[in-house]
Amino acid sequence: KFLLSVRVERARYLLAKTTATLGEIAMEAGFYDQSHFTRHFRRLTGLTPRMYRTQFQTNRSADR
């Protein structure tokens, strides 16, 4: 469970700071594939990776 939370945290950082695809982020964060990544990301954050990225980018634009 700890390792999974570390992987999701890494993915959250990559979603917020890069324009890498979800598949690339999944691999970089240590997930088997994009669907494995999406399933665990959603379970731990309540959002899909795409929703998280969109929400972060919207909030970041509002901060400017």
C-alpha positions in Angstrom: 0.0 0.0 0.0 2.9 2.4 0.8 4.6 1.8 -2.6 1.3 2.4 -4.4 0.8 5.7 -2.6 4.4 6.7 -3.6 3.7 5.8 -7.2 0.5 7.8 -7.2 2.3 10.8 -5.7 4.9 10.6 -8.5 2.1 10.4 -11.0 0.4 13.5 -9.5 3.6 15.5 -9.8 4.1 14.4 -13.4 0.5 15.2 -14.3 0.8 18.6 -12.9 4.3 19.5 -14.2 4.6 17.8 -17.6 2.7 17.3 -20.8 3.6 13.6 -21.0 0.9 11.2 -22.0 -1.0 9.1 -19.5 0.8 6.0 -20.7 4.2 7.6 -20.3 3.3 8.8 -16.8 2.0 5.3 -15.9 5.3 3.7 -16.9 7.4 6.4 -15.3 5.5 6.0 -12.0 6.0 2.3 -12.0 2.6 1.0 -13.1 2.1 -2.0 -15.3 0.0 -0.1 -17.9 -2.3 2.8 -18.2 -5.5 1.0 -17.1 -3.7 -0.3 -13.9 -2.5 3.3 -13.3 -5.9 4.8 -13.8 -7.7 2.3 -11.6 -5.3 2.9 -8.6 -5.1 6.6 -9.2 -8.9 7.0 -9.1 -9.2 4.8 -6.0 -6.7 6.8 -4.1 -7.6 10.3 -5.3 -11.2 10.1 -6.3 -10.3 11.5 -9.8 -9.1 9.9 -13.0 -5.7 11.1 -14.1 -7.2 13.1 -16.9 -9.6 14.8 -14.5 -6.8 15.6 -12.1 -4.7 17.1 -14.9 -7.6 19.2 -16.2 -8.5 20.4 -12.7 -4.8 21.3 -11.9 -4.4 23.2 -15.1 -7.6 25.1 -14.6 -6.6 26.0 -11.1 -3.1 27.0 -12.2 -4.5 29.3 -14.9 -6.7 31.0 -12.3 -3.7 31.7 -10.1 -2.0 33.8 -12.8 
